[in-house]
Amino acid sequence: MNATLNIGHEVGNFTVVKYLKTYGMNNAESYRVTDSDGNDAIMKLMIDGCSSLEFSYEVCELMSRVKSMPSVKERGVINVNSIDYKFMIRESVEGLKLSELLDEGITYNWEEAVSIVMQVLNALAVLHRMGICHNDVNPCNVILDDFDATLIGMSHLSPETRGRLNFVTQDLNPWYMAPETFRRRFGVKTDIFSAGVLLYRLLFGIEPWRNPGMEVSSVSELREVRRVPVDEICSTNVRVQLDEHQKAVLCRMLAQDYEDRYGSVNEVMEALSDSMSDSKNLVKGPDVPFVGSSEKVTLFDGVSIEQEGQNGFADVAGLENVKTLLADEVMYVLKNPDKARQYRLKAPNGMLFYGPPGCGKTYVAEKFAQESRLNFVMVKASDLGSIYIHGTQGKIKELFDNAAAKAPTVLCFDELDGMVPDRSKVTSEGAAGEVNEFLSQLNNCSDRGIFVIGTTNRPNMIDPAVLRSGRMDHLIYIPMPDAEARKELFRIHLSGRPQEEDIDLDALASMTDGYVASDIELIVNKTALAAAKKDVPVSQELLEERIPMIRKSVSESDKEAYEAVRQQMESKPKTTERRRIGFVTGN
């Protein structure tokens, strides 16, 4: 089929460099595109009004805030030959398709395979919380960069369904399709089955029930080969030796009977976590570290973070106004309750850090924990599946109740937009209910000795009610580092490393205009590695050689987009959700 767009066609701020494929019912295409800075991205193009794919595109917009999902760079409508097409451009994920690695014969041990599958399950958990299923989990839709897995392939998204489907099934891989899908039933347990096939393939190098070179030409053939009990195929394949618990988890994920399978992704994650040895346990319940100054305490069996020997705000370059605000209005009030009562002082209820990625939003929160020595809980958006078991609102309440019991406590929600999405854009009543519970717990939580920090790259995706006074009292833009901040970042990251005395920090800062904090850290780390291999000190020459090799994380178009979001956020009136009740005195 001929591509709709030619090489060199300009779409928004991007230029088409390669046609990739046509999919759906020949009404959607994908292209590789590049921006003016040479950054690659992937563009999906579809005929406007194609409802079967529009649903997937809308969900992709919501999912782009999740850490394990590609972010949306641009979207809109273009007209080609008098036909309107919708387009969406998403970041290009670094790494290889998992299918490419597996096709080369690479296999993984249990710990490695579970690590990859857990990341896929985390992405599925976010989808399921929105009432949406992926329906196409297979190695072609997982990008692996070292052991960082990203789930892609969103053209088959749908709510749980039986009967009428809003997507085609001819392009689905039959080996990853659960038995019920051949009766046109797709749902949460379908995704779990597919994830089980993926886990089996990672371990044994081939899909369950399949022999090398075997293909099936009909559903009846597939059903026939699947007559062998799953526990038998797990036992007869000697390529990897599984213990009884590991085998039981895999068999339940792959259960042929719909009712015998795990009921939710969270149950699978708990079971997989329990299957790990103590020394290699990746996720033991919710992964939520809780840190205290006088004793180590944990919420939900999280792992304590050491604070000893850490430098706190001394490790934060620039952002003096933010550090002062945290020290004066939060830290002082929470650490001096008697003075707070005497002078009727009240700490802010919450604070949102927003801005481009890599500029240190989460880093500042972590350093605040070290500086304050207050009890501190870091909650990541990608941990939602294991934090809120069964997605219940009660777990959200439990988090805040435990924080209040250990007050004063700082709760830091990383990628907050993934936890409290705009309720007008979610399709799941359960997800909307959890946002409501979150809002209820945020109300005046400072009265319980709780201070909330949220971080996000997309504040406009957060439910507006979260940003009202009495919940998030300060909306703070964390900008890209200026020259002085970049100079300080180099000083901090070079500290403690063998280095020559004539390193010119001003020159390095000048050469890294447009680089964010994480870019500069990467430059120093890569340079230090090169120096170590040569057994020489880090030098100005080595640093200057490395800078052009590190691509900027934030393009000029991205920077402009974030500045536009900043203007939008700063122009919003700061109002409370509730009207005052009582008499009005004075004029």
Buried (B, 14 or more C-beta within 10 A) or exposed (E): EEBBBEEEBEBBBBBBBEBEEBBBEEBBBBBBBBBEBEBBBBBBBBBEEBEBBBBBBBBBBBBBBBBBBBBBBBBEEBEEEEEEBBBBBBBBBEBEBBBBBBEEEEBBEBBBBBBBBBBBBBBBBBBBBBBBBBBBBBBBBBBBEEEBBBBBBBBBBBBBBEEEBBBBBEEBBBBBBBBBBBEEBBBBBBBBBBBBBBBBBBBBBBBBBBEEEEEBEEBEEBEEBBEEEBBEBBEEBEEBEBEEEBBBBBBBBBBBEBEEBBEBBBBBBBBBBBBBEEEEBBBBBBBBBBBBEEEEBBBBEBEEBEBEEBEBBEBBBBBEEBBEBBBEBBBBBBBEEEEBEEEEBEBBBBBBBBBBBBBBBBBBBBBBBBBBBBBBBBBBBBBBBBBBBEBBBEBBBBBBBBBBEBBBBBBBBBBBBBBBBBBEEBBBEBBBBBBBBBBEBBBEBBEBBBBBBBBBBBBBBBBEBBBBBBBBBBBBBBBBBEEEBBBBBBBBBBEEBEBBEEBBBEBBBEBBEBBBBBBBBBBBBBBBEBBEEEEEBBBBEBBBEBBEEBEBBBBBBBBEBBBEBBEEBEEEEEEEEEEEEEEEEEE
